Amino acid sequence: MAAQYAINGTTAKGITSSVEQAVAEGGLGPGDALPPVRRLADDLGVSAGTVATAYKELRQRGIVVTRGRGGTVVAQAPAIGARRPPRVPQGVRDLAGGHPDPALMPVLLPPERVVPVLGSHRGSPRRTGLEELAREWFARDGIPDSRVTFAHGALDCMARLLSAELKPGDAVAVEDPGFHHLLDLVPALGLRMVPVAVDDEGITPGALRTALRAGVRAVVCSPRGQNPMGGCFSEARRDALLEALGGFPEVLVIEDDHNAEVAGAPPYSLASGGLERWAQVRTVSKHLSVDLRWAALACDATTLARHEGRMLLTSGWVSHLLQETVERTMADPATRTLVTRAEHAYSERRQALIRELARRGIAARGASGMNVWVSVRDESAVVNGLRSRGWWVAAGSRFRIATPTAVRITTASLEVPEAARLATDFAAVLGDSEATYGG
């Protein structure tokens, strides 16, 4: 436990509040260990059961995690307070954020006039034109389009699906390494994460089978542009995963196809494989605008009803002003041309860096999407070394559960001619870190 903070309280609620306050105010930080149950019980003069109840509540709320013999520690992204990405240092090139290149995104086409409406849009939450565009978007890639709805972005949609489907303590299979915001979200909902290994073709069938046998009630995966490793389903991999899922019809499979338009990979989707419980989420933030917090969802009847019921009780609908902006921009011929150009550019830039790293003896992964994943021995040494040379990349710790150390490089805005210089600097930093840390 951090030396500057002492947990207090004589009830489970009091102990929970004490730890929560410490995390919110910085007295306990990510990775700080809490005392063993019996020791804290002795220190506070309460029963071990009281402390155990408090720790269970903290785990269910995503504030702490238990690491077996490693004890209970504060989560890397505790579900409390405002946690923002690290500030990009001045004077460096930002290749850490996972964002698209603004130069390859269209100028948005919002409505010219906004006419007041009587009442609300709860009775007709989706604009007919945008719903039709969404159906065409899914149908183009073989996704059943008979049941389509909207949400406020991919994470908003997945949070609603998981919270409506599962109860605290249920297990969810997640990619490892995987999308760091999802890895933060799942424990914040009181759910348990079961890591599933990924490779260049996405989640592996053997790891998925292990997770299914362990009793997961939902699986969240990416069919292409997997973040951070870039994996994409092949036809054979999709079929093998569907075979593994065949004996578990009650498991909800959620596909996050967040960069469907610019991933640079074909759409081999589990959602087209006849599953009983399924959902695919698509967003426009990677190809239209990061500020368009809108997602389209195609799913089975039960999943749709649960999502719509929860949506109706909360925000009710996605703003029709936002919907009209998305609709006008999606339908614009010039925008469609630019998106096609962006997809080609992202593939060229990603492949250029992988190629230049390989020429220097450095293996990197990135079969699709906007990122390249490079295994390293010491993440901090590489991040800081590249920072000193003018590059800012992301440490892999934000994306990993049990997989080895690595760094993620976003190549969306890295022009092809720049790849050689970055690869040269990367090789030099690796040499420096190996000399410092023993090779």
C-alpha positions as CSV (number, residue, x, y, z in Angstrom):
1,M,0.0,0.0,0.0
2,A,1.2,3.5,-0.7
3,A,2.9,4.8,2.5
4,Q,1.2,8.2,2.3
5,Y,-2.3,6.9,2.8
6,A,-4.0,4.8,5.5
7,I,-7.3,3.1,4.8
8,N,-9.9,3.7,7.5
9,G,-13.5,2.7,8.3
10,T,-15.4,0.3,10.6
11,T,-17.9,-1.0,8.1
12,A,-17.6,-2.4,4.6
13,K,-19.2,0.8,3.2
14,G,-16.8,3.0,5.2
15,I,-13.7,1.0,4.0
16,T,-14.9,1.2,0.4
17,S,-15.5,4.9,0.7
18,S,-12.0,5.4,2.2
19,V,-10.3,3.6,-0.7
20,E,-12.5,5.3,-3.3
21,Q,-11.6,8.7,-1.9
22,A,-7.9,7.8,-1.8
23,V,-8.0,6.8,-5.5
24,A,-10.0,9.9,-6.5
25,E,-7.6,12.2,-4.7
26,G,-4.4,10.5,-5.7
27,G,-3.4,9.0,-2.4
28,L,-3.6,5.6,-4.0
29,G,-2.5,5.3,-7.6
30,P,-2.7,2.6,-10.3
31,G,-0.8,-0.5,-9.2
32,D,-0.6,0.5,-5.5
33,A,-1.3,-2.6,-3.3
34,L,-4.0,-2.7,-0.7
35,P,-3.2,-4.6,2.5
36,P,-4.1,-8.3,2.8
37,V,-7.6,-8.8,4.1
38,R,-6.6,-10.1,7.5
39,R,-3.9,-7.5,8.1
40,L,-6.3,-4.6,7.4
41,A,-9.0,-6.2,9.5
42,D,-6.6,-6.4,12.5
43,D,-5.5,-2.8,11.9
44,L,-9.1,-1.5,11.8
45,G,-10.4,-3.8,14.5
46,V,-13.1,-5.3,12.2
47,S,-13.8,-8.8,11.0
48,A,-12.0,-10.2,8.0
49,G,-15.4,-10.7,6.4
50,T,-16.1,-6.9,6.6
51,V,-12.8,-6.2,4.7
52,A,-13.5,-9.0,2.2
53,T,-16.9,-7.5,1.5
54,A,-15.4,-4.0,0.9
55,Y,-12.8,-5.4,-1.4
56,K,-15.4,-7.3,-3.4
57,E,-17.4,-4.1,-3.8
58,L,-14.3,-2.3,-5.0
59,R,-13.6,-5.1,-7.5
60,Q,-17.1,-5.1,-8.9
61,R,-16.9,-1.3,-9.4
62,G,-13.6,-1.5,-11.3
63,I,-11.6,0.4,-8.7
64,V,-9.3,-2.5,-7.8
65,V,-8.2,-5.8,-9.3
66,T,-7.0,-9.1,-7.6
67,R,-3.9,-10.7,-9.0
68,G,-3.9,-14.0,-7.1
69,R,-0.7,-14.2,-5.0
70,G,0.0,-10.6,-6.1
71,G,-2.8,-9.4,-3.9
72,T,-5.3,-6.7,-4.5
73,V,-4.1,-3.5,-6.2
74,V,-5.6,-0.3,-7.6
75,A,-6.7,-0.9,-11.3
76,Q,-4.6,0.7,-14.0
77,A,-7.7,2.8,-15.0
78,P,-9.9,2.9,-11.9
79,A,-13.5,3.7,-12.7
80,I,-13.6,6.8,-10.6
81,G,-12.6,10.4,-11.4
82,A,-11.5,11.9,-14.7
83,R,-8.8,9.9,-16.4
84,R,-7.4,11.5,-19.5
85,P,-4.7,10.4,-21.9
86,P,-1.2,11.5,-21.1
87,R,-0.4,15.0,-22.4
88,V,1.7,14.9,-25.6
89,P,5.1,16.6,-24.8
90,Q,5.9,19.7,-26.8
91,G,8.1,19.4,-29.8
92,V,7.4,15.7,-30.6
93,R,5.5,14.0,-33.3
94,D,2.4,12.4,-31.9
95,L,2.1,8.7,-33.0
96,A,0.4,7.5,-29.8
97,G,-3.2,8.5,-30.0
98,G,-4.7,6.1,-32.5
99,H,-6.4,8.9,-34.4
100,P,-7.0,9.3,-38.1
101,D,-5.2,11.8,-40.3
102,P,-7.3,15.1,-40.3
103,A,-6.1,15.7,-43.9
104,L,-7.9,12.6,-45.0
105,M,-11.2,13.5,-43.3
106,P,-14.1,15.4,-44.9
107,V,-15.5,18.7,-44.0
108,L,-18.8,17.9,-42.3
109,L,-22.1,18.9,-43.7
110,P,-24.4,19.8,-40.8
111,P,-28.0,21.0,-41.4
112,E,-28.3,24.6,-42.6
113,R,-31.4,25.4,-40.6
114,V,-32.7,23.8,-37.4
115,V,-36.5,23.8,-37.1
116,P,-37.9,23.5,-33.6
117,V,-39.8,20.3,-32.9
118,L,-42.8,19.7,-30.6
119,G,-42.0,17.3,-27.8
120,S,-39.3,14.7,-28.2
121,H,-38.0,12.1,-30.7
122,R,-38.7,9.1,-28.4
123,G,-41.4,8.0,-30.7
124,S,-39.2,8.1,-33.8
125,P,-35.7,7.9,-32.6
126,R,-34.0,7.2,-36.0
127,R,-34.0,9.4,-39.1
128,T,-35.4,7.3,-42.0
129,G,-32.6,8.3,-44.4
130,L,-29.8,7.5,-42.0
131,E,-31.4,4.2,-41.0
132,E,-31.5,3.2,-44.7
133,L,-27.9,4.2,-45.2
134,A,-26.9,2.1,-42.1
135,R,-28.8,-0.9,-43.5
136,E,-27.0,-0.6,-46.8
137,W,-23.7,-0.3,-45.0
138,F,-24.2,-3.6,-43.1
139,A,-25.8,-5.4,-46.1
140,R,-22.9,-4.5,-48.3
141,D,-20.6,-6.7,-46.2
142,G,-23.1,-9.6,-45.7
143,I,-24.3,-8.5,-42.2
144,P,-28.0,-9.1,-41.6
145,D,-29.7,-5.7,-41.7
146,S,-33.3,-6.4,-40.6
147,R,-32.6,-5.0,-37.1
148,V,-30.6,-1.8,-37.0
149,T,-30.4,0.9,-34.4
150,F,-28.2,3.8,-33.3
151,A,-26.0,4.7,-30.2
152,H,-23.6,7.4,-29.1
153,G,-20.4,5.8,-30.3
154,A,-19.0,2.3,-30.0
155,L,-18.2,2.3,-26.3
156,D,-21.6,3.7,-25.4
157,C,-23.2,1.0,-27.4
158,M,-21.0,-1.8,-25.9
159,A,-21.6,-0.6,-22.4
160,R,-25.3,-0.7,-22.9
161,L,-25.2,-4.1,-24.5
162,L,-23.1,-5.6,-21.7
163,S,-25.0,-4.0,-18.8
164,A,-28.4,-5.0,-20.2
165,E,-27.2,-8.6,-20.9
166,L,-24.9,-9.4,-17.9
167,K,-25.0,-9.0,-14.2
168,P,-22.0,-8.0,-11.9
169,G,-19.5,-10.8,-11.6
170,D,-20.3,-12.3,-15.0
171,A,-17.3,-13.0,-17.3
172,V,-16.5,-11.4,-20.6
173,A,-14.0,-12.6,-23.1
174,V,-11.8,-9.7,-24.4
175,E,-8.8,-9.5,-26.7
176,D,-5.4,-9.5,-25.2
177,P,-3.8,-7.1,-26.2
178,G,-7.0,-5.1,-26.8
179,F,-8.6,-1.7,-26.9
180,H,-7.6,0.0,-23.7
181,H,-10.9,1.8,-23.2
182,L,-12.8,-1.5,-23.4
183,L,-10.4,-3.0,-20.9
184,D,-11.2,-0.1,-18.6
185,L,-15.0,-0.3,-19.2
186,V,-15.6,-4.0,-18.5
187,P,-14.4,-4.0,-14.9
188,A,-16.1,-0.6,-14.4
189,L,-19.4,-2.4,-15.2
190,G,-18.6,-5.0,-12.4
191,L,-17.8,-7.7,-14.9
192,R,-14.8,-10.1,-15.0
193,M,-12.4,-10.1,-18.0
194,V,-11.2,-13.3,-19.5
195,P,-8.3,-12.5,-21.8
196,V,-8.2,-14.2,-25.2
197,A,-5.0,-14.2,-27.2
198,V,-4.9,-12.6,-30.6
199,D,-2.6,-12.9,-33.7
200,D,-2.5,-11.4,-37.2
201,E,-5.9,-13.0,-37.8
202,G,-7.6,-11.8,-34.7
203,I,-8.7,-13.9,-31.7
204,T,-7.4,-17.4,-31.8
205,P,-9.8,-20.4,-31.8
206,G,-8.0,-22.3,-29.0
207,A,-8.0,-19.3,-26.7
208,L,-11.7,-18.7,-27.5
209,R,-12.6,-22.3,-26.7
210,T,-10.8,-22.0,-23.3
211,A,-12.7,-18.8,-22.5
212,L,-16.1,-20.4,-23.5
213,R,-15.4,-23.4,-21.3
214,A,-14.6,-21.0,-18.5
215,G,-18.1,-19.8,-18.6
216,V,-17.9,-16.4,-20.4
217,R,-21.4,-14.9,-21.2
218,A,-20.2,-12.5,-23.8
219,V,-17.3,-12.2,-26.3
220,V,-16.1,-8.8,-27.6
221,C,-13.8,-8.9,-30.6
222,S,-12.7,-7.0,-33.7
223,P,-13.1,-8.6,-37.2
224,R,-10.5,-6.2,-38.7
225,G,-8.3,-3.3,-37.7
226,Q,-7.9,-4.9,-34.3
227,N,-6.5,-2.4,-31.8
228,P,-3.6,-2.4,-31.0
229,M,-2.2,-5.4,-33.0
230,G,-4.0,-4.9,-36.3
231,G,-5.3,-8.4,-36.8
232,C,-8.1,-9.2,-39.3
233,F,-10.2,-12.3,-39.7
234,S,-9.5,-14.5,-42.7
235,E,-12.2,-16.6,-44.1
236,A,-10.7,-19.7,-42.5
237,R,-10.3,-18.0,-39.1
238,R,-13.9,-16.8,-39.1
239,D,-15.1,-20.3,-39.8
240,A,-12.9,-21.8,-37.1
241,L,-14.3,-19.2,-34.6
242,L,-17.9,-19.9,-35.6
243,E,-17.2,-23.6,-35.1
244,A,-15.9,-22.9,-31.6
245,L,-19.0,-20.8,-30.8
246,G,-21.4,-23.4,-32.1
247,G,-21.7,-25.2,-28.8
248,F,-22.5,-22.0,-26.9
249,P,-25.6,-20.4,-28.5
250,E,-26.4,-18.4,-25.4
251,V,-23.2,-16.4,-25.5
252,L,-23.5,-12.9,-26.9
253,V,-20.9,-12.1,-29.5
254,I,-20.2,-8.4,-30.0
255,E,-18.1,-7.4,-33.0
256,D,-16.5,-3.9,-32.9
257,D,-15.9,-3.1,-36.6
258,H,-14.9,0.5,-35.6
259,N,-12.9,1.3,-38.7
260,A,-14.8,-0.7,-41.3
261,E,-14.3,1.9,-44.1
262,V,-10.5,2.3,-43.7
263,A,-9.2,-0.9,-42.2
264,G,-7.8,-2.1,-45.5
265,A,-9.1,-5.7,-45.0
266,P,-12.1,-7.7,-46.3
267,P,-15.2,-8.1,-44.1
268,Y,-15.1,-11.7,-42.8
269,S,-17.5,-11.2,-40.0
270,L,-18.9,-13.6,-37.3
271,A,-22.1,-11.6,-37.5
272,S,-22.8,-13.1,-40.9
273,G,-22.4,-16.7,-39.6
274,G,-25.8,-17.5,-38.3
275,L,-25.2,-16.9,-34.6
276,E,-28.2,-16.8,-32.3
277,R,-26.9,-13.9,-30.1
278,W,-24.8,-11.4,-31.9
279,A,-24.2,-7.7,-32.5
280,Q,-22.0,-5.7,-34.7
281,V,-21.1,-2.1,-33.9
282,R,-19.8,0.4,-36.5
283,T,-18.8,4.0,-36.1
284,V,-17.8,6.9,-38.3
285,S,-15.1,8.5,-36.1
286,K,-12.2,6.9,-38.0
287,H,-13.3,8.1,-41.5
288,L,-15.7,11.0,-41.1
289,S,-14.9,12.8,-37.9
290,V,-13.6,12.0,-34.4
291,D,-16.3,14.4,-33.1
292,L,-19.2,12.5,-34.6
293,R,-20.2,10.4,-31.6
294,W,-22.6,8.1,-33.5
295,A,-22.6,4.4,-34.0
296,A,-24.8,2.0,-36.0
297,L,-25.8,-1.4,-34.4
298,A,-27.0,-4.5,-36.3
299,C,-28.0,-7.4,-34.0
300,D,-30.5,-10.2,-33.2
301,A,-34.0,-9.5,-32.0
302,T,-33.4,-10.1,-28.3
303,T,-30.3,-7.9,-28.3
304,L,-32.1,-5.1,-30.1
305,A,-35.0,-5.2,-27.6
306,R,-32.7,-5.0,-24.6
307,H,-30.6,-2.2,-26.1
308,E,-33.7,-0.2,-27.1
309,G,-35.3,-0.7,-23.7
310,R,-32.2,0.6,-21.9
311,M,-31.8,3.4,-24.4
312,L,-35.4,4.5,-23.9
313,L,-34.8,4.8,-20.1
314,T,-31.6,6.8,-20.4
315,S,-30.8,9.2,-23.3
316,G,-33.9,8.2,-25.3
317,W,-32.4,8.8,-28.7
318,V,-29.3,10.1,-30.6
319,S,-29.6,13.8,-31.4
320,H,-31.4,14.2,-34.8
321,L,-29.0,17.1,-35.5
322,L,-26.1,14.7,-35.2
323,Q,-28.0,12.1,-37.3
324,E,-28.6,14.6,-40.1
325,T,-25.0,15.6,-40.1
326,V,-23.9,12.0,-40.4
327,E,-26.5,11.3,-43.1
328,R,-25.6,14.2,-45.2
329,T,-21.8,13.5,-44.9
330,M,-22.1,9.8,-45.6
331,A,-24.2,10.4,-48.7
332,D,-21.9,13.0,-50.2
333,P,-20.1,11.6,-53.3
334,A,-16.9,13.7,-52.6
335,T,-16.8,12.2,-49.1
336,R,-17.0,8.7,-50.4
337,T,-14.1,9.4,-52.8
338,L,-12.0,10.8,-50.0
339,V,-12.7,7.8,-47.7
340,T,-11.5,5.4,-50.4
341,R,-8.3,7.5,-50.7
342,A,-7.9,7.4,-47.0
343,E,-8.1,3.6,-46.9
344,H,-5.4,3.2,-49.4
345,A,-3.2,5.8,-47.7
346,Y,-3.5,4.2,-44.3
347,S,-2.5,0.8,-45.7
348,E,0.5,2.2,-47.5
349,R,1.7,4.1,-44.4
350,R,1.3,1.1,-42.1
351,Q,3.0,-1.3,-44.5
352,A,5.8,1.2,-45.1
353,L,6.8,1.3,-41.4
354,I,6.5,-2.5,-41.0
355,R,8.8,-2.9,-44.1
356,E,11.4,-0.4,-42.8
357,L,11.5,-2.0,-39.4
358,A,11.9,-5.4,-40.9
359,R,14.9,-4.1,-42.9
360,R,16.5,-3.3,-39.6
361,G,15.7,-6.7,-38.1
362,I,12.7,-5.5,-36.1
363,A,9.5,-7.6,-36.3
364,A,6.3,-5.6,-36.2
365,R,2.6,-6.5,-36.6
366,G,-0.2,-4.6,-38.3
367,A,-2.2,-6.6,-40.9
368,S,-4.9,-3.9,-41.0
369,G,-6.0,-0.7,-39.4
370,M,-4.0,2.3,-38.3
371,N,-1.5,0.9,-35.8
372,V,1.7,-1.1,-35.7
373,W,2.5,-3.2,-32.7
374,V,6.2,-3.8,-31.9
375,S,7.4,-6.2,-29.1
376,V,10.1,-4.6,-26.9
377,R,11.8,-5.6,-23.7
378,D,11.3,-2.4,-21.8
379,E,8.4,-0.2,-22.8
380,S,9.4,2.9,-20.8
381,A,13.0,2.8,-22.2
382,V,11.7,2.7,-25.8
383,V,9.0,5.4,-25.2
384,N,11.4,7.7,-23.6
385,G,14.2,7.0,-26.1
386,L,11.9,7.8,-29.0
387,R,10.7,10.9,-27.2
388,S,14.2,12.2,-27.1
389,R,14.4,11.7,-30.9
390,G,11.2,13.6,-31.5
391,W,8.6,10.7,-31.6
392,W,5.8,10.0,-29.2
393,V,4.5,6.4,-29.1
394,A,2.2,4.5,-26.7
395,A,3.5,2.1,-24.1
396,G,1.8,-1.3,-24.6
397,S,0.9,-1.5,-20.9
398,R,-2.4,0.3,-21.6
399,F,-3.5,-2.5,-23.9
400,R,-2.2,-5.6,-22.3
401,I,-3.5,-8.0,-19.7
402,A,-1.1,-11.0,-19.8
403,T,0.7,-10.6,-23.1
404,P,4.4,-9.5,-23.4
405,T,5.6,-6.0,-23.4
406,A,5.3,-3.9,-26.6
407,V,4.7,-0.4,-27.9
408,R,1.9,0.8,-30.3
409,I,2.7,3.2,-33.1
410,T,-0.2,5.0,-34.9
411,T,0.8,5.3,-38.6
412,A,-2.3,7.1,-39.8
413,S,-0.4,10.4,-40.3
414,L,3.1,9.0,-40.8
415,E,3.9,9.7,-44.4
416,V,5.6,6.9,-46.3
417,P,9.0,8.8,-46.7
418,E,9.1,9.3,-42.9
419,A,9.0,5.6,-42.1
420,A,12.7,5.0,-42.7
421,R,13.7,7.8,-40.3
422,L,11.4,6.4,-37.6
423,A,12.6,2.9,-38.1
424,T,16.3,4.0,-37.9
425,D,15.5,5.9,-34.7
426,F,13.6,2.9,-33.3
427,A,16.6,0.6,-34.0
428,A,19.0,3.0,-32.3
429,V,16.7,3.2,-29.2
430,L,16.5,-0.6,-29.1
431,G,20.3,-0.8,-29.1
432,D,20.6,1.8,-26.4
433,S,18.0,0.1,-24.2
434,E,19.6,-3.3,-24.6
435,A,22.9,-2.0,-23.6
436,T,21.4,-0.3,-20.6
437,Y,19.2,-3.2,-19.5
438,G,21.6,-6.1,-20.2
439,G,20.7,-7.0,-23.8
